[in-house]
Amino acid sequence: MGRGSGTGQPYWFMCSVRRRERVWPHDYPDGHDVVRTGRVRGDPHSVGYGRKLHGGTVQYRCSCGHVGWTNHVDILRAPQEVSDG
C-alpha cells in the first residue's frame, strides 16, 4: 500500500452493523449506543498503538442488537453493562 491509504483504524468506534449502514461521506457516528459487556479476550502479543487497545479485545453490545468484539480504544469510553445478578 502506498501513501494516503488510511490509518487502518477509524477515528470513531462504531458498531460494525452501523459502519455497514453508513452513507459516506456525510453520515457521522450516531444512532447506535454501545455498552461493554465486561468480557475481554487477552492477547499478550498485542501491541497498542494509535487507536488500538494494548492487550486484546473487548466485547460490546449495541442498541441494534449486535454483539461484537473490538480493539478500538474508544470502546473504553462506552459505559459498562449492568448485570441483573
Stockholm file with secondary structure:
# STOCKHOLM 1.0

chainA/1-85         MGRGSGTGQPYWFMCSVRRRERVWPHDYPDGHDVVRTGRVRGDPHSVGYGRKLHGGTVQYRCSCGHVGWTNHVDILRAPQEVSDG
#=GR chainA/1-85 SS CCTTSCCSSCSSCCCHHHHHHCCTTTCCSCSCCEEEEEEEEECTTCCCBTTBCSSEEEEEEETTSCEEEECBGGGGGSCBCCCCC
#=GC SS_cons        CCTTSCCSSCSSCCCHHHHHHCCTTTCCSCSCCEEEEEEEEECTTCCCBTTBCSSEEEEEEETTSCEEEECBGGGGGSCBCCCCC
//
